[in-house]
């Protein structure tokens, strides 16, 4: 049983590290306007961010029962 728990813990820590890396990448993208020139922003970009925002709400809902 200890082996199974350790294996699950290892997998958990790996996924945690992957999530943290993605959060860091997302923060860097946000700091750079997601690669868009602020002078050329259009409603398509707004829609894309709306989808991202909704997706993040879903992720947060998983942990905020």
C-alpha positions in Angstrom: 0.0 0.0 0.0 2.9 2.4 0.7 4.2 1.9 -2.8 0.8 2.8 -4.3 0.6 5.9 -2.2 4.1 7.0 -3.1 3.4 6.4 -6.8 0.3 8.6 -6.5 2.2 11.2 -4.6 4.9 11.2 -7.3 2.3 11.7 -10.0 0.6 14.4 -8.0 3.8 16.3 -7.5 4.7 16.0 -11.2 1.3 17.4 -12.2 1.5 20.1 -9.6 4.9 21.2 -11.2 3.4 21.1 -14.7 0.4 23.3 -13.5 2.8 25.8 -11.9 4.8 26.0 -15.0 1.7 26.7 -17.1 0.5 29.3 -14.6 3.9 31.0 -14.9 3.7 30.9 -18.7 0.2 32.3 -18.6 1.3 35.1 -16.3 4.1 36.0 -18.8 1.7 36.0 -21.7 -0.7 38.2 -19.7 2.1 40.6 -18.9 2.8 40.9 -22.7 -0.9 41.4 -23.7 -1.0 37.8 -24.8 1.3 38.7 -27.7 -1.1 41.3 -29.1 -0.3 44.9 -29.9 -2.6 46.9 -27.7 -3.2 49.3 -30.6 -4.6 46.5 -32.7 -6.9 44.8 -30.2 -10.2 43.7 -31.8 -13.4 41.9 -30.6 -12.0 38.5 -31.5 -9.2 39.0 -29.0 -11.8 40.0 -26.4 -13.7 36.8 -27.2 -10.6 34.7 -26.9 -10.0 36.1 -23.4 -13.6 35.5 -22.5 -13.1 31.8 -23.3 -9.9 31.7 -21.2 -11.7 33.5 -18.3 -14.5 30.9 -18.4 -12.0 28.1 -18.5 -10.2 29.4 -15.5 -13.5 29.7 -13.7 -14.1 26.0 -14.4 -10.6 25.1 -13.0 -11.1 27.2 -9.9 -14.6 25.6 -9.3 -12.9 22.2 -9.1 -11.0 23.3 -6.0 -13.6 25.7 -4.5 -16.4 23.1 -4.0 
